[in-house]
Amino acid sequence: MAGGKLIIFSAPSGSGKTTIVRHLLKQPELNLAFSVSATTRASRGEEVDGQHYYFLSLDTFKNHIKSDDFLEWEEVYRDCFYGTLKSEVERLWAEGKNVIFDIDVVGGLRIKKKFPKETLAVFVKPPSVDELKIRLKKRSTESEDKINMRVAKASVELATAPQFDTIIKNYDLDVALKEAEQLVADFIAKE
C-alpha cells in the first residue's frame, strides 16, 4: 500500500472528533476523503451502510480478519468489532486523496505504527469525563448502560493521549476547529 497522507483523529466518544473531521472534510484545499470503517454493531438512527460505516455481520467480519483484509481491527466491546479495510484506504489513495479517519485510539495507534511517516495522529481531549457523559446523553442514541461503558472506557483512552503526535483540547469548538485545520494543512504540505 502506498499513496497519500493518513490523518487520524481519535478520542473517547463525545470528545468532538466527528465534528472536527466533518469540518475538515469541507475544506477543499486539504483534499481529504473519509475512511469508512467496518463494524458489527447495528446502525443508529439515520446511519447509512457504506457512508457512515460498513455494517457487517459478526461472521463476515471474522472472515475478513482471517483473510487479512484489515489495516487494523479491534473488538471494542464483546462481539462488537470495528476495523479499517485495506481496500477502503487503497480506493481513496487511488482517487488521489489524503485519507482522514475518525477512529478509536487503539486503531489509530496501530495505523500510526504501520505508516509512521505518512500519518498524523491527533488525539482530541474533552474538557472532562463528566462533560463526556453529558454530551453522550444529549445524543439520545444509546442506553444508560452503553453510555456508562463508554465513560468507563474514556479514562483508559485518555491515558493514551501522549502516544499521539499532537493533542487538541476541545474546550472551545471554534478554537479546536481552527487548530485542527492548521495542523492538517501543515502536515499535508510536508514532503
C-alpha distance (Angstrom), angle and dihedral (degrees) to the residues before:
residue distance angle dihedral
M1 . . .
A2 3.78 . .
G3 3.75 132.1 .
G4 3.79 142.6 97.2
K5 3.77 132.1 -15.3
L6 3.81 126.6 -58.1
I7 3.80 117.7 -138.6
I8 3.80 115.5 -167.4
F9 3.79 125.7 -165.8
S10 3.80 113.9 -173.0
A11 3.79 132.3 170.3
P12 3.77 143.1 131.0
S13 3.81 114.0 -70.5
G14 3.80 110.1 -81.0
S15 3.82 96.5 28.3
G16 3.79 94.1 113.3
K17 3.81 100.3 -107.5
T18 3.80 93.5 130.8
T19 3.82 91.4 51.9
I20 3.80 90.0 50.0
V21 3.81 93.1 47.7
R22 3.83 91.7 49.1
H23 3.81 89.4 51.4
L24 3.81 92.6 50.2
L25 3.81 91.9 49.4
K26 3.82 88.4 60.0
Q27 3.83 91.4 59.3
P28 3.85 103.7 91.6
E29 3.81 94.4 -168.1
L30 3.83 89.6 65.5
N31 3.84 92.0 60.2
L32 3.81 92.4 -145.7
A33 3.78 130.8 167.1
F34 3.80 124.3 -170.7
S35 3.79 119.8 -116.3
V36 3.79 106.7 -136.0
S37 3.80 109.7 -143.4
A38 3.79 125.5 -142.9
T39 3.81 119.5 -125.2
T40 3.78 141.5 173.6
R41 3.80 93.6 -144.6
A42 3.78 121.2 104.3
S43 3.79 118.9 -100.9
R44 3.80 117.5 -96.0
G45 3.78 124.5 -138.4
E46 3.79 111.4 -45.8
E47 3.83 97.6 -4.6
V48 3.80 113.9 142.5
D49 3.81 124.7 -148.3
G50 3.80 110.2 -114.2
Q51 3.80 92.9 16.5
H52 3.80 105.2 59.3
Y53 3.82 97.9 14.2
Y54 3.76 140.1 -20.5
F55 3.80 99.0 -110.8
L56 3.82 107.1 -147.6
S57 3.76 133.3 178.1
L58 3.80 116.2 -111.9
D59 3.83 90.5 -109.3
T60 3.80 93.3 49.8
F61 3.79 91.3 48.8
K62 3.82 91.7 49.8
N63 3.82 90.3 49.2
H64 3.82 89.2 54.5
I65 3.82 88.4 51.5
K66 3.83 90.8 52.1
S67 3.81 90.2 48.8
D68 3.84 91.7 50.9
D69 3.82 90.3 -122.1
F70 3.81 95.0 143.5
L71 3.78 128.9 87.6
E72 3.80 85.0 -159.1
W73 3.79 136.1 -13.6
E74 3.77 138.8 176.4
E75 3.78 140.7 -174.5
V76 3.80 95.6 -126.7
Y77 3.79 95.2 179.6
R78 3.81 128.5 2.4
D79 3.84 107.9 -58.1
C80 3.81 89.4 -9.6
F81 3.79 107.8 114.7
Y82 3.79 130.6 -179.3
G83 3.78 126.9 -174.2
T84 3.80 148.4 155.1
L85 3.78 115.7 -116.9
K86 3.80 113.9 -138.1
S87 3.80 88.2 -138.6
E88 3.83 90.5 60.4
V89 3.81 93.5 56.4
E90 3.83 92.3 42.1
R91 3.83 90.1 51.4
L92 3.82 92.4 52.6
W93 3.80 93.8 44.4
A94 3.82 88.9 50.6
E95 3.83 86.7 57.5
G96 3.83 88.1 56.2
K97 3.81 93.7 -111.4
N98 3.79 134.2 140.0
V99 3.80 107.3 -123.3
I100 3.80 121.3 -127.2
F101 3.80 122.6 -163.4
D102 3.81 132.3 -159.3
I103 3.78 95.5 -164.6
D104 3.80 143.8 147.7
V105 3.81 118.7 -92.0
V106 3.81 96.7 -105.8
G107 3.81 93.1 51.4
G108 3.78 92.0 44.3
L109 3.79 92.8 53.2
R110 3.81 91.6 46.7
I111 3.80 91.4 55.4
K112 3.81 90.7 46.3
K113 3.81 89.7 52.7
K114 3.84 92.2 50.7
F115 3.83 94.9 45.1
P116 3.82 106.0 25.0
K117 3.82 97.9 160.8
E118 3.81 97.1 40.9
T119 3.81 95.5 46.8
L120 3.79 134.7 83.3
A121 3.80 108.3 -167.9
V122 3.81 113.9 -161.6
F123 3.80 124.5 -173.5
V124 3.81 116.3 -155.4
K125 3.79 110.4 -148.7
P126 3.83 119.4 -157.4
P127 3.82 122.8 -141.4
S128 3.84 90.4 -108.4
V129 3.80 143.7 -29.0
D130 3.82 88.4 -103.5
E131 3.82 89.8 56.5
L132 3.82 88.9 50.3
K133 3.78 90.7 56.0
I134 3.83 91.1 49.7
R135 3.82 91.0 50.2
L136 3.81 92.9 47.9
K137 3.82 91.5 50.4
K138 3.83 91.0 49.7
R139 3.82 89.6 57.5
S140 3.83 89.9 64.0
T141 3.82 89.8 -158.7
E142 3.80 101.0 113.3
S143 3.79 141.8 45.9
E144 3.80 122.2 -102.9
D145 3.83 88.8 -106.3
K146 3.83 92.2 54.8
I147 3.80 90.7 47.2
N148 3.81 90.7 51.3
M149 3.83 90.0 49.3
R150 3.82 90.2 52.5
V151 3.81 92.7 47.1
A152 3.82 91.5 49.5
K153 3.81 89.7 50.3
A154 3.82 91.2 48.9
S155 3.82 93.2 72.2
V156 3.81 90.7 56.7
E157 3.81 91.4 45.4
L158 3.81 92.7 49.3
A159 3.81 88.7 57.1
T160 3.84 89.7 61.7
A161 3.83 93.8 59.0
P162 3.85 95.1 99.5
Q163 3.83 89.9 59.0
F164 3.82 90.6 66.1
D165 3.81 125.0 86.8
T166 3.78 91.6 -116.8
I167 3.80 142.2 -3.5
I168 3.79 125.4 -135.3
K169 3.80 113.4 -160.0
N170 3.80 105.9 -144.5
Y171 3.82 99.3 -156.0
D172 3.81 92.5 122.2
L173 3.81 114.2 29.8
D174 3.82 96.4 -152.4
V175 3.81 91.2 53.1
A176 3.83 91.4 45.8
L177 3.83 91.5 50.8
K178 3.80 92.8 51.2
E179 3.80 91.8 46.2
A180 3.81 91.8 49.6
E181 3.80 92.1 48.4
Q182 3.82 92.2 52.1
L183 3.82 93.7 45.3
V184 3.80 92.8 51.2
A185 3.82 94.4 43.6
D186 3.82 91.2 50.8
F187 3.82 92.4 47.7
I188 3.80 94.1 48.1
A189 3.82 90.5 49.1
K190 3.83 91.0 57.5
E191 3.80 116.0 95.6
